[in-house]
Amino acid sequence: MEFVHPERLWFLFFLLIPIVIHLFHFRKRKTLYFSSLRFIQFLEKEQQSTRKLKHLLVLISRILALTALICAFAQPQIKNSTGQHSGKPALLIYLDNSFSMSAIGTEGTLLSEGRELAKRMLQKIAPDTRVLICSNQLNHSEQRFQTKAEALRYLDNLDIYALSRSLGDVITWQQRQIKKHQEQKEKLGQIRQVFISDFQRTQGKLTAQQPQNNQAFFAYQLKAQQNQNAYIDSIWFAKPTQHYQTEQMLMVRVQNFGDQAKKRLELNVKIGKIKRTMFMQIAANGSQVASFPYNEINKGYVLGQAQINDQQIHFDDTWHFSYEVPERTNIYLIEEANASPNVAKAFAVEERYSVQTTLPGEVASNSLASADLIVLNGLNEISSGLQDELITAHQNGQRILIIPGEDISFNDYNPLLRALSLSELGSVQSNALNLQRINDDDPFFSGVFEKKQERLNVPLIKKAYTVQNKAQSSATPLLITRSGQALFMRANTTAFLWTTALQASFGSLVNQSLFPTILLRCAEFASKRYPEYAILGKDAQIKVRANYEDETPLRLISSETEFIAQYVGSPNNLRIQIGGMAALERLKAGIYELKGAETLAQLALNYNRSESKLELLTETSLLELLEANGIKNCTFNQIKEGQSLSDVELKDTKSYWRLFLILGLIFLLAELSLLKWWK
């Protein structure tokens, strides 16, 4: 048995005090006068042996209680059997280099403190120790055991990485490398696995492990000076699409994590040529949404960013975004010869809409692929070939609007509707078809009505197709009739469906002002070409509406880096891959130009905000998590005052101070019981 503080064992000399008290009675004697001492002497002889036994038991209990308490404060430890295994000793160090480790500690950033802590551990190991350094990268360069000098050089080059790893990912990866090394090279003896991190709650995911009895685990938790962080959580636009010379509003949500309120937090916004600044007051652990109204004066690609000035962590202080203000929106209108001409007339009102009309049997694949909005007007039958092309167009991000004919083939329509996540159509009904309610709370109608539409009872149509699988469909009804049927519905903002035809036998829908309003609204959603931003480490790809058949590699180019992008191409559509280790290592948050032979798009990338909320695992929760998954011999250390003042001895021992403390209390209770109850 070893003691962490053996100097405290000198207090065992205080055990002489109760022994001396027991051996020498220092009580002052008092003389009492009796006429006869005969009976007193008789009683004293009978109880003398009992009193001696009681005093002896009290003395033993007192000595044992003091001994146990002194040993507990000396912190006894027993070395495990790991050192008895044959083989080379191994040290595996995981250094967390996620964004939260950029917080400021006592001696610099937490990452720099962790780096120096790991170096101190390396300086103390035996020369023949096998070393494995790993971080959140877990790439090929971290798969082999290194010498001490190689490990020190690797630590010096380790920088912040955009991906956070769970404890389960790290431990499973380390176990795999240990097994691989022992199978291919040599047997390992004592294995010590060290985790240096701030231990965010998001890291607390772990599956069942089966460590060997020669493995010991050590957790070092680094603490920032302030557990406080303000960050931009997200941005969005009040209107889903952007058009030249129209009013728009940018919304920016800022979160404040911590117990201190932000009284004057500066927020700067840049949208193309427009710049705005405002100051925010955010309560502790609260959030606030800032709104920036502006008039769209830009054309083409518009680049923007929102930025705050926070003092603690900076990776989440800026949010980049980009969008396109299109000059024209291409509408491909597929209609029968006897279809209503009012559809084409509705789109002709706006000059920015370019309409191309064709018959169902004359659909050109190239024109269909280049369309932003595909409209089926009055078709009774849909061929299987056209169905396949429409489904492909929908998968590529093109919008589809369906207006059925007056005598449709359900076998043609319903498979297509299912593929578009719309409700299937059934038989024609003619009762209770007055318009009862407009779902004007839906984003589709955002900014359309000046005031909320109350319950209506407006006759719009005479007949409509019934909706068959409303419960199973993900479609959202936007116009609801008195019978509860949907007159118009949407699936996300990519597919739209009228359940009535436009022929006169079905009613006078084309004469209602609501009809062209909805058509133009569908065209507005179709003008959105690609997302305002993507998230590194979360989104695997970005969809871009563009054709690219050149042999020149596609590149993502920013002011700091250039990255050859992997992509999957289809007609008028590209899926740019931003997942994978290569992308995470090379790409940073910012605006990138997607360029081949010429510029195809401007893309905005942002870091994942999963570590912005600085919620940490406590010692108890961390150890309970490890023990619940099979790791029972983990030593926990918390670094608050800087790594240079912390002990880095990786002793493979089990501590027993709690046991000695419990024993001391038991012996103390035994002494009190003897004194109170043994008369």
C-alpha positions as MATLAB code, in Angstrom:
seq = 'MEFVHPERLWFLFFLLIPIVIHLFHFRKRKTLYFSSLRFIQFLEKEQQSTRKLKHLLVLISRILALTALICAFAQPQIKNSTGQHSGKPALLIYLDNSFSMSAIGTEGTLLSEGRELAKRMLQKIAPDTRVLICSNQLNHSEQRFQTKAEALRYLDNLDIYALSRSLGDVITWQQRQIKKHQEQKEKLGQIRQVFISDFQRTQGKLTAQQPQNNQAFFAYQLKAQQNQNAYIDSIWFAKPTQHYQTEQMLMVRVQNFGDQAKKRLELNVKIGKIKRTMFMQIAANGSQVASFPYNEINKGYVLGQAQINDQQIHFDDTWHFSYEVPERTNIYLIEEANASPNVAKAFAVEERYSVQTTLPGEVASNSLASADLIVLNGLNEISSGLQDELITAHQNGQRILIIPGEDISFNDYNPLLRALSLSELGSVQSNALNLQRINDDDPFFSGVFEKKQERLNVPLIKKAYTVQNKAQSSATPLLITRSGQALFMRANTTAFLWTTALQASFGSLVNQSLFPTILLRCAEFASKRYPEYAILGKDAQIKVRANYEDETPLRLISSETEFIAQYVGSPNNLRIQIGGMAALERLKAGIYELKGAETLAQLALNYNRSESKLELLTETSLLELLEANGIKNCTFNQIKEGQSLSDVELKDTKSYWRLFLILGLIFLLAELSLLKWWK';
ca = [
       0.000    0.000    0.000;
       1.184    3.494   -0.860;
       0.105    6.900    0.455;
      -0.386   10.059   -1.580;
       0.536   12.165    1.465;
       2.771    9.939    3.629;
       3.920   12.934    5.702;
       0.492   12.996    7.336;
       1.208    9.620    8.952;
       3.325   11.497   11.527;
       0.012   12.331   13.191;
      -0.107    8.685   14.341;
       2.097    9.757   17.261;
      -1.010   11.451   18.668;
      -2.267    7.934   19.453;
      -0.033    8.073   22.526;
      -2.426   10.562   24.116;
      -5.393    8.186   24.664;
      -2.957    5.421   25.707;
      -1.387    7.649   28.360;
      -4.827    8.741   29.561;
      -5.838    5.100   29.857;
      -2.743    3.991   31.741;
      -2.523    6.921   34.147;
      -5.640    8.101   35.852;
      -5.277   11.854   36.351;
      -8.572   12.196   38.150;
      -8.328   13.981   41.504;
      -9.217   11.667   44.404;
     -11.729   12.714   47.027;
     -11.949   11.154   50.497;
     -15.332    9.934   51.712;
     -15.896    8.718   55.292;
     -18.019    5.651   55.999;
     -18.667    3.744   59.152;
     -17.759    0.472   57.379;
     -16.084   -0.257   53.953;
     -16.853   -3.968   54.017;
     -19.748   -3.892   51.494;
     -18.091   -1.387   49.151;
     -14.959   -3.494   48.820;
     -17.095   -6.519   48.010;
     -18.912   -4.776   45.117;
     -15.644   -3.328   43.764;
     -14.034   -6.761   43.509;
     -17.020   -8.125   41.584;
     -17.062   -5.293   38.920;
     -13.311   -4.733   38.560;
     -12.844   -7.206   35.679;
     -15.905   -5.841   33.822;
     -14.650   -2.245   34.071;
     -11.214   -3.226   32.791;
     -12.733   -4.934   29.752;
     -14.935   -1.903   29.011;
     -12.003    0.533   29.289;
      -9.886   -1.690   27.067;
     -12.591   -1.863   24.366;
     -13.086    1.922   24.502;
      -9.328    2.428   24.168;
      -9.109    0.069   21.182;
     -12.087    1.741   19.455;
     -10.603    5.183   20.025;
      -7.175    4.163   18.699;
      -8.677    2.458   15.630;
     -10.925    5.481   14.885;
      -8.006    7.910   15.034;
      -5.778    5.571   13.008;
      -8.401    5.170   10.275;
      -9.029    8.933   10.064;
      -5.312    9.745    9.835;
      -4.822    7.099    7.134;
      -7.810    8.464    5.209;
      -6.251   11.951    5.095;
      -2.973   10.371    3.940;
      -4.958    8.884    0.989;
      -3.884    5.230    0.800;
      -3.611    3.609   -2.623;
      -2.913    0.071   -3.821;
      -1.256   -0.521   -7.144;
      -3.299   -2.562   -9.596;
      -2.048   -5.721  -11.215;
      -1.553   -3.967  -14.570;
       2.137   -3.536  -13.996;
       2.540   -7.311  -13.718;
       1.711   -7.891  -17.398;
       4.539   -8.605  -19.787;
       5.015   -6.382  -22.812;
       5.941   -2.816  -23.577;
       4.110   -0.083  -21.633;
       1.833    2.158  -23.707;
       0.478    5.677  -23.234;
      -2.501    6.841  -25.316;
      -3.381   10.534  -25.071;
      -6.550   12.031  -26.514;
      -6.328   15.831  -26.745;
      -9.657   17.454  -27.534;
      -9.107   20.129  -30.199;
     -12.719   21.073  -30.859;
     -13.894   24.697  -30.933;
     -14.827   24.821  -27.250;
     -11.138   24.287  -26.430;
     -10.423   27.747  -27.830;
     -11.889   29.222  -24.619;
      -9.481   31.183  -22.429;
      -8.089   29.352  -19.414;
      -5.627   30.450  -16.727;
      -2.528   29.979  -18.894;
      -3.840   30.626  -22.398;
      -6.444   28.774  -24.394;
      -7.635   25.419  -23.123;
      -6.030   23.762  -26.149;
      -2.615   25.233  -25.321;
      -3.018   24.168  -21.677;
      -3.952   20.660  -22.780;
      -0.977   20.555  -25.154;
       1.463   21.479  -22.375;
      -0.176   19.007  -19.990;
       0.305   16.214  -22.529;
       3.953   17.227  -23.028;
       4.614   17.008  -19.287;
       3.178   13.499  -19.278;
       5.457   12.508  -22.138;
       8.506   13.820  -20.316;
       7.904   11.444  -17.399;
       7.353    8.169  -19.239;
       9.941    5.408  -19.585;
      12.051    5.415  -22.776;
      10.512    2.179  -24.083;
       6.909    3.395  -23.716;
       4.801    3.225  -26.879;
       2.929    6.512  -27.468;
      -0.268    7.169  -29.422;
      -1.516   10.761  -29.752;
      -5.003   11.342  -31.145;
      -7.371   14.278  -31.483;
     -10.772   14.851  -33.046;
      -9.255   14.251  -36.468;
      -8.744   10.490  -35.933;
      -7.093   10.296  -39.347;
      -4.399    8.059  -40.801;
      -1.560   10.055  -39.195;
      -2.970    9.236  -35.744;
      -3.223    5.490  -36.351;
       0.328    4.505  -35.439;
       2.279    4.478  -32.205;
       5.083    7.043  -32.131;
       8.309    7.767  -30.327;
       8.359   10.453  -27.648;
      10.036   12.959  -29.998;
       7.482   12.329  -32.764;
       4.627   12.723  -30.314;
       5.978   16.063  -29.063;
       6.267   17.375  -32.635;
       2.739   16.227  -33.421;
       1.365   18.031  -30.375;
       3.073   21.267  -31.459;
       1.301   21.121  -34.848;
      -2.137   20.270  -33.453;
      -4.671   23.036  -34.071;
      -8.394   23.644  -33.666;
     -10.551   21.225  -35.688;
     -14.128   21.773  -36.869;
     -15.514   18.393  -35.755;
     -16.384   17.359  -32.208;
     -16.049   13.711  -31.148;
     -17.942   11.793  -28.498;
     -16.185    9.726  -25.852;
     -17.565    6.642  -27.558;
     -15.892    7.570  -30.843;
     -12.523    8.183  -29.166;
     -12.453    5.102  -26.913;
     -13.651    2.772  -29.660;
     -11.010    4.182  -32.002;
      -8.253    3.773  -29.374;
      -9.290    0.196  -28.642;
      -9.108   -0.564  -32.352;
      -5.564    0.827  -32.589;
      -4.436   -1.147  -29.519;
      -5.779   -4.371  -31.002;
      -4.220   -3.638  -34.381;
      -0.799   -2.858  -32.850;
      -0.766   -6.041  -30.762;
      -1.818   -8.204  -33.699;
       0.669   -6.760  -36.180;
       3.684   -5.670  -34.110;
       4.071   -6.492  -30.425;
       2.304   -7.244  -27.202;
       1.592   -4.342  -24.867;
       1.854   -4.502  -21.095;
       0.591   -1.650  -18.942;
      -1.745    0.569  -21.019;
      -2.679    4.034  -19.758;
      -5.322    5.984  -21.659;
      -5.548    9.732  -20.973;
      -8.384   12.050  -22.017;
      -7.687   15.799  -21.934;
     -10.799   17.854  -22.648;
     -13.330   20.272  -21.224;
     -15.841   17.388  -21.553;
     -18.858   19.029  -23.136;
     -22.200   17.333  -22.543;
     -22.380   16.695  -26.275;
     -19.366   14.381  -25.818;
     -21.201   12.238  -23.290;
     -22.181    9.460  -25.680;
     -20.658    6.067  -25.003;
     -21.467    2.451  -25.803;
     -20.525   -0.587  -23.734;
     -16.763   -1.221  -23.598;
     -14.723   -4.253  -22.556;
     -11.308   -2.975  -21.413;
      -8.615   -5.449  -20.408;
      -7.330   -5.601  -16.835;
      -4.033   -4.019  -17.963;
      -5.782   -0.800  -19.025;
      -6.139    2.253  -16.764;
      -7.999    5.460  -17.665;
      -7.316    9.053  -16.647;
      -9.572   12.054  -17.332;
      -8.243   15.635  -17.110;
     -10.959   18.289  -17.339;
      -9.804   21.777  -18.308;
     -11.865   24.718  -17.046;
     -12.202   28.117  -18.732;
     -11.983   31.320  -16.729;
     -15.580   32.154  -17.655;
     -18.268   29.672  -18.612;
     -19.902   32.368  -20.741;
     -20.520   32.608  -24.482;
     -22.634   34.725  -26.821;
     -23.093   33.404  -30.340;
     -25.176   33.753  -33.493;
     -27.528   30.800  -33.539;
     -29.095   31.191  -37.005;
     -30.332   33.621  -39.644;
     -33.352   33.570  -41.924;
     -35.370   35.838  -44.174;
     -38.933   36.930  -43.517;
     -39.790   36.164  -47.156;
     -38.645   32.874  -48.658;
     -37.370   34.392  -51.911;
     -35.514   37.511  -52.983;
     -36.443   39.784  -55.876;
     -34.974   43.019  -57.111;
     -36.536   46.231  -55.735;
     -38.705   44.414  -53.191;
     -38.879   44.800  -49.421;
     -37.118   42.106  -47.419;
     -36.188   41.510  -43.787;
     -33.211   39.587  -42.395;
     -33.680   37.942  -38.998;
     -30.649   37.167  -36.783;
     -31.001   35.165  -33.573;
     -28.285   35.639  -30.930;
     -28.000   33.318  -27.912;
     -26.381   34.226  -24.605;
     -25.184   31.210  -22.604;
     -24.110   32.013  -19.056;
     -25.303   33.704  -15.880;
     -24.288   37.211  -16.963;
     -26.528   39.437  -19.080;
     -25.188   41.154  -22.207;
     -26.083   44.818  -21.876;
     -24.530   46.276  -25.011;
     -23.617   43.535  -27.479;
     -22.700   44.932  -30.895;
     -24.198   43.212  -33.948;
     -22.991   44.137  -37.430;
     -24.798   42.992  -40.563;
     -23.626   43.235  -44.151;
     -25.898   42.334  -47.086;
     -24.195   43.044  -50.373;
     -23.641   46.804  -50.357;
     -25.891   47.351  -47.331;
     -24.330   47.696  -43.858;
     -26.172   47.998  -40.535;
     -25.175   48.049  -36.848;
     -27.285   47.639  -33.734;
     -26.675   47.028  -30.012;
     -28.507   44.244  -28.203;
     -29.455   43.584  -24.592;
     -29.764   39.864  -23.873;
     -30.667   38.384  -20.500;
     -28.591   35.662  -18.879;
     -29.242   32.309  -20.595;
     -31.570   34.112  -22.983;
     -31.826   34.891  -26.667;
     -32.967   37.735  -28.865;
     -33.959   38.008  -32.519;
     -32.786   41.135  -34.329;
     -34.598   42.195  -37.500;
     -33.036   44.206  -40.328;
     -35.549   45.505  -42.883;
     -34.076   46.577  -46.213;
     -34.933   47.097  -49.848;
     -33.237   44.623  -52.189;
     -30.992   46.723  -54.424;
     -28.655   43.921  -55.455;
     -28.805   41.668  -58.499;
     -27.234   38.291  -59.097;
     -25.229   36.756  -56.276;
     -25.488   38.590  -52.944;
     -22.962   37.884  -50.175;
     -23.609   38.702  -46.549;
     -22.606   38.106  -42.963;
     -23.805   38.822  -39.441;
     -21.163   39.330  -36.749;
     -21.056   40.013  -33.018;
     -18.138   41.028  -30.779;
     -17.814   38.457  -27.995;
     -14.833   38.141  -25.662;
     -14.679   34.408  -24.965;
     -15.104   32.011  -27.927;
     -14.954   33.379  -31.458;
     -15.707   30.563  -33.924;
     -19.462   31.181  -33.596;
     -19.375   34.997  -33.684;
     -19.883   35.215  -37.460;
     -22.591   33.773  -39.704;
     -22.008   33.799  -43.462;
     -24.793   33.581  -46.033;
     -25.293   34.029  -49.755;
     -28.251   34.024  -52.107;
     -29.139   34.842  -55.684;
     -31.489   37.543  -56.884;
     -32.481   35.958  -60.222;
     -33.158   38.091  -63.249;
     -35.656   35.575  -64.626;
     -37.560   32.539  -63.373;
     -38.118   29.804  -65.972;
     -41.581   28.236  -65.981;
     -42.235   25.135  -68.069;
     -45.978   24.801  -68.705;
     -47.196   21.373  -69.855;
     -50.861   21.538  -70.853;
     -53.424   19.970  -73.122;
     -54.777   21.839  -76.144;
     -58.107   22.463  -74.376;
     -56.513   23.534  -71.074;
     -57.370   26.874  -69.465;
     -55.281   29.743  -70.883;
     -55.553   31.623  -67.589;
     -52.501   29.878  -66.154;
     -50.153   31.327  -68.763;
     -51.882   34.716  -68.448;
     -51.270   34.765  -64.671;
     -47.519   34.321  -65.117;
     -47.389   36.854  -67.966;
     -48.258   39.628  -65.494;
     -44.688   39.616  -64.131;
     -41.834   40.290  -66.552;
     -39.364   38.253  -64.517;
     -41.231   35.023  -65.359;
     -40.275   33.358  -68.639;
     -42.982   30.885  -69.682;
     -42.473   28.063  -72.177;
     -45.607   26.094  -73.142;
     -45.643   22.587  -74.589;
     -47.944   19.609  -75.111;
     -47.515   16.464  -72.962;
     -46.194   14.456  -75.909;
     -43.633   17.090  -76.882;
     -41.756   17.558  -73.614;
     -38.073   18.348  -74.178;
     -35.782   16.937  -71.491;
     -33.329   19.845  -71.687;
     -36.068   22.452  -71.271;
     -37.631   20.478  -68.453;
     -34.291   20.222  -66.620;
     -33.655   23.986  -66.874;
     -37.088   24.968  -65.520;
     -37.475   26.454  -62.045;
     -41.208   25.663  -61.924;
     -42.920   22.864  -63.838;
     -46.705   23.276  -64.198;
     -49.046   20.473  -65.262;
     -52.226   22.179  -66.451;
     -55.338   20.134  -67.226;
     -53.661   16.811  -67.999;
     -55.936   13.771  -67.779;
     -53.173   11.237  -68.393;
     -49.490   11.274  -67.445;
     -47.205    8.863  -69.248;
     -44.732    6.750  -67.303;
     -41.827    8.479  -69.037;
     -43.097   11.914  -68.030;
     -43.662   10.645  -64.476;
     -40.038    9.535  -64.224;
     -38.773   12.871  -65.519;
     -40.958   14.802  -63.075;
     -39.783   12.715  -60.128;
     -36.145   13.274  -61.140;
     -36.774   17.015  -61.485;
     -38.319   17.065  -58.001;
     -35.301   15.267  -56.542;
     -33.062   17.864  -58.197;
     -34.826   20.668  -56.345;
     -37.209   21.891  -59.041;
     -40.723   22.929  -58.007;
     -43.810   21.237  -59.449;
     -47.379   22.582  -59.586;
     -50.180   20.193  -60.575;
     -53.631   21.289  -61.777;
     -55.630   18.156  -62.727;
     -57.863   17.754  -65.761;
     -61.601   17.169  -65.640;
     -61.359   13.371  -66.181;
     -58.026   12.186  -64.827;
     -56.593    8.667  -64.770;
     -56.020    7.861  -61.101;
     -53.550    5.128  -62.061;
     -51.398    7.827  -63.705;
     -51.802   10.548  -61.098;
     -51.589    8.792  -57.746;
     -48.129    7.150  -58.146;
     -46.743   10.579  -59.083;
     -48.505   12.273  -56.165;
     -47.116    9.700  -53.729;
     -43.597   10.269  -55.049;
     -44.036   14.025  -54.505;
     -45.324   13.487  -50.925;
     -48.751   14.829  -51.923;
     -52.135   13.314  -51.107;
     -53.747   10.975  -53.626;
     -56.907   11.995  -55.463;
     -60.189   10.086  -55.470;
     -63.644   10.422  -56.955;
     -65.275   13.762  -57.771;
     -67.495   15.377  -55.140;
     -69.874   18.305  -55.516;
     -71.176   18.982  -51.980;
     -69.967   21.433  -49.299;
     -67.217   22.922  -51.456;
     -67.452   26.539  -50.347;
     -64.094   27.911  -49.198;
     -64.220   27.713  -45.397;
     -60.689   28.601  -44.267;
     -57.357   29.901  -45.565;
     -54.322   28.612  -43.686;
     -52.737   32.077  -43.647;
     -50.439   31.188  -40.737;
     -48.482   29.005  -43.138;
     -45.212   30.472  -44.513;
     -46.639   30.076  -48.014;
     -48.934   33.048  -47.389;
     -46.363   35.150  -45.520;
     -46.842   38.770  -46.602;
     -49.767   37.971  -48.922;
     -52.655   39.203  -46.771;
     -52.722   42.502  -44.915;
     -54.799   41.016  -42.106;
     -55.759   37.553  -40.941;
     -58.587   35.975  -42.907;
     -61.511   35.043  -40.699;
     -63.705   32.007  -41.319;
     -65.092   32.203  -44.828;
     -67.991   30.709  -46.737;
     -67.082   31.706  -50.287;
     -68.304   29.717  -53.315;
     -65.298   29.156  -55.595;
     -65.919   25.810  -57.264;
     -68.672   23.355  -58.139;
     -66.716   20.112  -58.149;
     -63.388   18.822  -56.816;
     -61.509   15.568  -56.404;
     -61.545   14.057  -52.939;
     -58.339   13.585  -50.973;
     -57.651    9.899  -50.270;
     -54.640    9.506  -47.946;
     -54.596   12.758  -46.010;
     -53.426   11.095  -42.758;
     -50.531    9.249  -44.404;
     -49.386   12.163  -46.544;
     -46.970   14.868  -45.391;
     -48.816   17.504  -47.426;
     -50.103   20.664  -45.741;
     -53.609   21.907  -46.715;
     -53.639   25.645  -47.478;
     -57.227   26.152  -48.715;
     -59.884   24.116  -46.864;
     -63.499   23.680  -47.958;
     -66.568   23.378  -45.738;
     -66.398   19.578  -45.991;
     -62.874   19.616  -44.579;
     -61.297   18.709  -47.918;
     -58.164   20.471  -49.168;
     -58.703   22.618  -52.242;
     -54.995   23.495  -52.469;
     -52.036   21.886  -50.671;
     -48.263   21.835  -50.596;
     -45.555   19.281  -49.769;
     -42.755   21.337  -48.199;
     -42.254   24.148  -50.717;
     -41.331   21.874  -53.600;
     -44.672   20.426  -54.792;
     -48.127   22.020  -54.993;
     -51.521   20.531  -55.900;
     -54.968   21.875  -56.775;
     -57.720   19.308  -56.223;
     -60.071   20.920  -58.756;
     -59.903   21.325  -62.516;
     -60.110   24.705  -64.271;
     -62.802   23.768  -66.783;
     -66.146   25.538  -66.497;
     -67.875   22.336  -65.391;
     -65.778   22.426  -62.178;
     -66.492   26.074  -61.354;
     -65.151   29.583  -61.808;
     -61.861   29.321  -59.910;
     -59.903   31.055  -62.689;
     -62.018   34.192  -62.205;
     -61.127   34.525  -58.530;
     -58.298   36.871  -57.489;
     -56.954   34.166  -55.171;
     -56.076   31.911  -58.124;
     -53.374   34.030  -59.852;
     -52.050   35.085  -56.427;
     -51.345   31.463  -55.544;
     -49.794   30.745  -58.955;
     -47.406   33.668  -58.597;
     -46.601   32.591  -55.066;
     -45.580   29.145  -56.335;
     -43.344   30.855  -58.906;
     -41.719   32.939  -56.154;
     -40.748   29.787  -54.241;
     -39.371   28.341  -57.487;
     -36.982   31.279  -57.941;
     -34.861   30.169  -54.987;
     -31.811   28.502  -56.537;
     -29.815   27.076  -53.569;
     -29.555   27.376  -49.744;
     -28.338   30.583  -48.089;
     -25.715   28.555  -46.196;
     -24.523   25.069  -45.286;
     -23.074   23.719  -42.022;
     -19.618   22.108  -41.975;
     -19.620   18.788  -40.156;
     -23.411   18.534  -40.363;
     -24.468   18.908  -44.000;
     -22.982   16.322  -46.339;
     -23.634   18.272  -49.518;
     -25.009   21.450  -51.075;
     -27.442   21.402  -53.984;
     -26.678   23.885  -56.752;
     -28.848   24.516  -59.813;
     -26.226   24.498  -62.545;
     -24.972   22.451  -65.486;
     -21.368   21.329  -65.574;
     -19.910   18.940  -68.133;
     -16.395   20.362  -68.415;
     -13.376   18.200  -67.568;
     -11.855   21.006  -65.485;
     -12.083   20.108  -61.755;
     -14.665   22.002  -59.752;
     -13.025   24.128  -57.054;
     -14.225   25.902  -53.956;
     -12.151   29.075  -53.730;
     -12.004   31.576  -50.867;
      -9.540   34.294  -49.907;
      -7.671   31.752  -47.733;
      -7.884   28.379  -49.442;
      -8.712   26.449  -52.584;
     -10.363   23.033  -52.438;
     -11.093   20.598  -55.262;
     -14.713   19.687  -54.668;
     -16.232   16.262  -55.163;
     -19.664   16.428  -56.756;
     -22.472   14.370  -58.225;
     -23.926   15.824  -61.407;
     -27.286   15.438  -63.122;
     -29.029   17.604  -65.718;
     -29.045   21.195  -64.449;
     -28.155   20.075  -60.947;
     -24.972   19.627  -58.911;
     -24.537   18.146  -55.428;
     -21.320   19.516  -53.954;
     -19.825   17.264  -51.262;
     -18.689   19.098  -48.107;
     -18.599   16.031  -45.850;
     -15.609   13.811  -45.235;
     -12.279   14.315  -43.526;
     -10.604   16.121  -46.426;
     -13.305   18.796  -46.556;
     -13.282   19.302  -42.776;
      -9.507   19.694  -42.732;
      -9.329   22.137  -45.643;
     -12.573   24.106  -45.545;
     -13.267   26.882  -43.070;
     -16.298   29.052  -42.445;
     -16.678   31.750  -45.089;
     -17.837   32.525  -48.631;
     -16.614   30.256  -51.419;
     -16.729   30.692  -55.156;
     -17.746   27.485  -56.948;
     -15.671   27.597  -60.082;
     -14.905   25.311  -62.993;
     -14.098   26.883  -66.308;
     -16.258   29.762  -65.050;
     -18.000   30.769  -61.826;
     -21.146   28.698  -61.187;
     -22.256   29.886  -57.733;
     -21.281   31.599  -54.472;
     -21.629   29.299  -51.451;
     -21.590   30.171  -47.746;
     -20.245   27.721  -45.154;
     -20.612   28.006  -41.376;
     -19.362   26.042  -38.406;
     -21.649   23.794  -36.407;
     -22.956   25.488  -33.226;
     -23.187   22.253  -31.219;
     -20.354   23.376  -28.896;
     -21.497   26.968  -28.459;
     -23.584   26.072  -25.431;
     -20.860   25.442  -22.844;
     -22.549   22.726  -20.801;
     -19.932   20.497  -19.173;
     -20.002   17.018  -17.678;
     -19.377   16.987  -13.936;
     -16.975   14.541  -12.280;
     -19.888   12.456  -11.018;
     -21.735   12.321  -14.337;
     -18.544   11.492  -16.271;
     -17.469    8.683  -13.946;
     -21.001    7.277  -13.822;
     -21.121    7.291  -17.623;
     -17.822    5.415  -17.841;
     -18.731    2.911  -15.131;
     -22.126    2.213  -16.713;
     -20.309    1.222  -19.895;
     -17.648   -1.020  -18.389;
     -14.831    1.440  -17.512;
     -14.551    1.314  -13.733;
     -10.908    2.297  -13.127;
     -10.846    5.931  -14.245;
      -9.034    8.630  -12.261;
     -10.549   12.118  -12.598;
      -8.616   15.386  -12.319;
      -9.934   18.903  -12.802;
      -7.553   21.663  -13.949;
      -8.766   25.037  -12.645;
      -5.638   26.988  -11.773;
      -3.575   26.175  -14.862;
      -1.857   23.007  -16.015;
       1.555   23.941  -14.569;
       0.220   23.598  -11.002;
      -1.424   20.223  -11.607;
      -0.063   16.775  -10.866;
       0.476   14.619  -13.954;
       1.509   11.392  -12.229;
      -0.318    8.596  -14.039;
      -0.177    6.104  -11.196;
      -2.042    2.905  -11.885;
      -3.590    2.657   -8.428;
      -6.892    2.346   -6.633;
      -7.676    4.831   -3.879;
      -9.079    3.659   -0.542;
      -9.389    6.878    1.483;
     -13.187    6.662    1.440;
     -13.033    3.176    2.968;
     -10.745    4.337    5.783;
     -12.986    7.332    6.437;
     -16.006    5.024    6.786;
     -14.048    2.704    9.092;
     -13.046    5.671   11.262;
     -16.660    6.709   11.664;
     -17.676    3.133   12.510;
     -15.034    2.873   15.262;
     -16.048    6.296   16.604;
     -19.695    5.180   16.812;
     -18.562    1.981   18.566;
     -16.726    4.040   21.209;
     -19.732    6.267   21.819;
     -21.994    3.229   22.103;
     -19.722    1.610   24.690;
     -19.629    4.772   26.791;
     -23.376    5.355   26.609;
     -24.897    1.886   26.871;
     -22.355   -0.187   28.899;
     -23.028    0.884   32.472;
];
